[in-house]
Amino acid sequence: MSENTEYLDLIRASCSDVVAGRMLSSQTARKLLDCQGPDVVDLFAAANRVRVHFKGNTVDLCSVINAKSGRCPEDCAFCAQSVHSASEVATHPLMSVGEIFDAARAAEAAGAQSVGIVTSGLGPTEEELDVICEAVGRIGRELSIRPDASLGMLSASKVARLKEAGLYGYHHNVETAESFFGEVCSTHSYADHQETLARARSAGFRVCSGGIFGLGETPEQRIELAETMRRVGPDRVCMNFFIPVAGTRLAEQIPLRPLEILKLIAVFRLMLPDRDINVCAGREMHLGDLQGMIFFAGANVTMMGNYLTQAGRHACEDLKLLRDLDIAGPPEAGCAVEW
């Protein structure tokens, strides 16, 4: 019996087209998500070739500081920090300048190349922004780690203040496809997200955006989100994989399977070949021993350390993983750091 090479031929043609500068269609991307068996390995190989072609064989490591936690008035269905959630999470007001700086210094010592100051809520008050801008300035003066932030919605004046303070990048997820957004949140609009992203890009920040996969969206809506990223044009595309948390509206949602996650990363790499693909929350829980495959599936950035309300793993494990895979990363400082 002759082998059916339909998927193999499609994968090889897609890889060649993308490397040559041609855009992968949504229809082809959707079909690639359905590949099975030996074809999955060929999909990963194609995504890996595209990663190395556009990004080299290096990985960037980022980290986050949960600078203000909980009591968020928004009703995002996935979020344990929402006041609409019955989840039990630690809450605290905005950290002091010194606390934010110390957390950034620990992240730098652990090997992270950028650190995001993250606050809960729709956006920072002017008083909170005073603290954040002072912390950003001190990090920029005294550390080599790049200061980023994820502060929710921003007005043009607040964007300008952060730029003047020396902020390097701004992270703001759109969370999911626009056609599914109404199932996830009702207290702000999809357009609100896109306006903040436009302001951040206009200010010259390195912009990071993406979403959470496994909220109940369809495969077609996952491709729709990739198309949104093409239009929005972030420098870095953030891929989180939903972790069910007791007390949230999505507590009973069934997580994505490991190969489903890896195929999605590969297809995003083929659709967004020259963007950074950053795999963040969910990789430890959902991928386990397959975490190293995120890079061979096309990722060139990952988040190290803890997340906002979920624990990550020790920095030395990620640094050792990169060394074992012969992928260039930061110096192996993290193995000696309690972080």
Buried (B, 14 or more C-beta within 10 A) or exposed (E): EEEEEEBBEBBBEBBEBBBEEEEBEBEBBBBBBEBEEEBBEBBBBBBBBBBBEBBEEBBBBBBBBBBBBBBBEBBBBBBBBBEBBEBEBEEEEBBEBEBBBEBBBBBBBBBBBBBBBBBBBEBBEEEBBBBBBBBBBBBBEEBEBBBBBBBBBBEEEBBEBBBEBBBBBBBBBBBBBBBBBEBBBEEBEBEBBBBBBBBBBEBEBBBBBBBBBBBBBEBEBBBBBBBBBBEBEBBBBBBBBBBBBEEBBBBEBEBBEBBBBBBBBBBBBBBBBEBBBBBBBBBBBBBEEBBBBBBBBBBBBBBBBBBBBBEBBBBBBBBBBBEEBEBEBBEBBBEEBEB
